[in-house]
Amino acid sequence: MGDLLIRPMTLDDVEDAERVSDEGFFELETRMRRVGDPAPEHRSAAHRRRWLERTRHLVRTDPGGCWVAEDGAGTVGMATSLRRETLWCLATYAVLPQRQGQGIGKPLLAAAMTHGQACTRAMLSASMDPRAARVYHQAGFALHPQMHFTGTLDRSALPVVEKVREGSGGDVDLMDSLDRATRGAGHGVDHELMLREQRLLVSDTSTGSGYAYLDERGRVALLAASNRRTATRLLWAALAEGPDEVVLRHLTGANQWALDVGFAARLQLHQAGYLALRGMNPPAPYVHSGALL
Ligand SMILES: CC(C)(COP(=O)(O)OP(=O)(O)OC[C@H]1O[C@@H](n2cnc3c(N)ncnc32)[C@H](O)[C@@H]1OP(=O)(O)O)[C@@H](O)C(=O)NCCC(=O)NCCS
């Protein structure tokens, strides 16, 4: 296999990094599959394209935050991270299944974390891999269980939702302010990436403001608001606009308002993974993004 080398990721590494990540998460889902879970699948072509675009974006914006591990056999591990204002986020992190548990992941994470050395806060969405939970806890992260809803939306439960409009690039300053109030840092350049790929809903009234991104499947990808009432309104609007078969991920215990909505919509609650945090409490009212947090 040869000696292990941990070095910054370049644009030329992104396709190999994608393969490592896809293998890592496919094997994880196979290993952790519970009764009733759908059969794990490799990334679709469309998902792969979005993954590549997001990772190229991060290699450009955060060259010091994106790393690969390689040995004589090629790329065996990858980690991408970003720094926005005083917040560091881990976007993706994986080691090839046959090379896990051999001490590759820890130095890879340490390299990515050097990028966040000057940051006062950090967040990442941890998978349910017991190895990942161990590594993050050892790195000083507090683990907050994540919940998610699935099921068929009961459209008869949808309330009449007003004061929600389509958003645009003109809303970035508003969104950055909401990001700062909820998670302590704006998404900045990541809004450009999300605006290219996702639909944006905005509510901006005299009593509160907020926004929600809906991904290509109509699922909530990120939601932030100045109060629970506005967050609730946006979540209902997002559910109404989305598909009948709902997947609503990344809910923490600090966001009981989202549980109120999900149960009222007659969805089923589950639990998987953790929101891992350093120097901060779980953001609220907030539904975090898996990679851009
Ligand atoms: C999480 C991941 C990147 C870690 O990389 P890795 O190379 O396996 O990590 P390391 O070998 O450096 O360290 C793993 C730690 O978990 C421990 N470990 C190994 N097998 C374990 C198991 N079955 N259960 C719990 N801990 C385990 C190791 O002993 C080590 O801890 P220690 O050094 O304190 O003894 C890798 O396992 C992976 O790709 N998992 C699948 C994808 C994933 O979940 N990524 C994280 C996304 S948030």
The ligand as an SDF file (V2000), in Angstrom:
LIG
                    3D

 48 50  0  0  0  0  0  0  0  0999 V2000
  -15.7500    8.1420   10.3320 C   0  0  0  0  0  0  0  0  0  0  0  0
  -14.5250    7.7430    9.5130 C   0  0  0  0  0  0  0  0  0  0  0  0
  -14.1880    8.8360    8.5010 C   0  0  0  0  0  0  0  0  0  0  0  0
  -13.3530    7.5890   10.4980 C   0  0  0  0  0  0  0  0  0  0  0  0
  -12.1980    7.1800    9.7710 O   0  0  0  0  0  0  0  0  0  0  0  0
  -11.3300    5.9370   10.2780 P   0  0  0  0  0  0  0  0  0  0  0  0
  -10.1400    5.8390    9.3990 O   0  0  0  0  0  0  0  0  0  0  0  0
  -12.2110    4.7600   10.3990 O   0  0  0  0  0  0  0  0  0  0  0  0
  -10.9070    6.5060   11.7280 O   0  0  0  0  0  0  0  0  0  0  0  0
   -9.6690    6.0730   12.6470 P   0  0  0  0  0  0  0  0  0  0  0  0
   -9.2380    4.6790   12.3230 O   0  0  0  0  0  0  0  0  0  0  0  0
   -8.6270    7.1490   12.5570 O   0  0  0  0  0  0  0  0  0  0  0  0
  -10.3280    6.1790   14.0950 O   0  0  0  0  0  0  0  0  0  0  0  0
  -11.5250    5.4690   14.3790 C   0  0  0  0  0  0  0  0  0  0  0  0
  -11.7330    5.3640   15.8810 C   0  0  0  0  0  0  0  0  0  0  0  0
  -12.9060    4.5480   16.0730 O   0  0  0  0  0  0  0  0  0  0  0  0
  -12.5160    3.3330   16.7410 C   0  0  0  0  0  0  0  0  0  0  0  0
  -13.2940    2.2460   16.1770 N   0  0  0  0  0  0  0  0  0  0  0  0
  -12.9340    1.3440   15.2510 C   0  0  0  0  0  0  0  0  0  0  0  0
  -13.9520    0.5060   15.0150 N   0  0  0  0  0  0  0  0  0  0  0  0
  -14.9660    0.8870   15.8080 C   0  0  0  0  0  0  0  0  0  0  0  0
  -16.2920    0.4240   16.0200 C   0  0  0  0  0  0  0  0  0  0  0  0
  -16.7620   -0.6180   15.3650 N   0  0  0  0  0  0  0  0  0  0  0  0
  -17.0530    1.0900   16.9130 N   0  0  0  0  0  0  0  0  0  0  0  0
  -16.6060    2.1530   17.5970 C   0  0  0  0  0  0  0  0  0  0  0  0
  -15.3510    2.6430   17.4310 N   0  0  0  0  0  0  0  0  0  0  0  0
  -14.5540    2.0080   16.5510 C   0  0  0  0  0  0  0  0  0  0  0  0
  -11.0470    3.2090   16.4900 C   0  0  0  0  0  0  0  0  0  0  0  0
  -10.4570    2.3770   17.4540 O   0  0  0  0  0  0  0  0  0  0  0  0
  -10.6140    4.6610   16.5740 C   0  0  0  0  0  0  0  0  0  0  0  0
  -10.6180    5.1620   17.9110 O   0  0  0  0  0  0  0  0  0  0  0  0
   -9.2830    5.1000   18.8540 P   0  0  0  0  0  0  0  0  0  0  0  0
   -8.1750    5.6520   18.0140 O   0  0  0  0  0  0  0  0  0  0  0  0
   -9.6230    5.9900   20.0160 O   0  0  0  0  0  0  0  0  0  0  0  0
   -9.0820    3.6740   19.2350 O   0  0  0  0  0  0  0  0  0  0  0  0
  -14.7250    6.4050    8.7550 C   0  0  0  0  0  0  0  0  0  0  0  0
  -14.9650    5.3740    9.6760 O   0  0  0  0  0  0  0  0  0  0  0  0
  -15.8490    6.4330    7.7170 C   0  0  0  0  0  0  0  0  0  0  0  0
  -15.6030    6.7880    6.5610 O   0  0  0  0  0  0  0  0  0  0  0  0
  -17.0880    6.0480    8.0880 N   0  0  0  0  0  0  0  0  0  0  0  0
  -18.2070    6.0050    7.1160 C   0  0  0  0  0  0  0  0  0  0  0  0
  -18.6230    7.3770    6.6340 C   0  0  0  0  0  0  0  0  0  0  0  0
  -18.9150    8.2960    7.7900 C   0  0  0  0  0  0  0  0  0  0  0  0
  -19.6480    7.9690    8.7070 O   0  0  0  0  0  0  0  0  0  0  0  0
  -18.2960    9.4820    7.7630 N   0  0  0  0  0  0  0  0  0  0  0  0
  -18.5000   10.5030    8.7770 C   0  0  0  0  0  0  0  0  0  0  0  0
  -19.5580   11.4010    8.2930 C   0  0  0  0  0  0  0  0  0  0  0  0
  -20.1210   12.4910    9.5320 S   0  0  0  0  0  0  0  0  0  0  0  0
  1  2  1  0
  2  3  1  0
  2  4  1  0
  2 36  1  0
  4  5  1  0
  5  6  1  0
  6  7  2  0
  6  8  1  0
  6  9  1  0
  9 10  1  0
 10 11  2  0
 10 12  1  0
 10 13  1  0
 13 14  1  0
 14 15  1  0
 15 16  1  0
 15 30  1  0
 16 17  1  0
 17 18  1  0
 17 28  1  0
 18 19  1  0
 18 27  1  0
 19 20  2  0
 20 21  1  0
 21 22  1  0
 21 27  2  0
 22 23  1  0
 22 24  2  0
 24 25  1  0
 25 26  2  0
 26 27  1  0
 28 29  1  0
 28 30  1  0
 30 31  1  0
 31 32  1  0
 32 33  2  0
 32 34  1  0
 32 35  1  0
 36 37  1  0
 36 38  1  0
 38 39  2  0
 38 40  1  0
 40 41  1  0
 41 42  1  0
 42 43  1  0
 43 44  2  0
 43 45  1  0
 45 46  1  0
 46 47  1  0
 47 48  1  0
M  END
$$$$
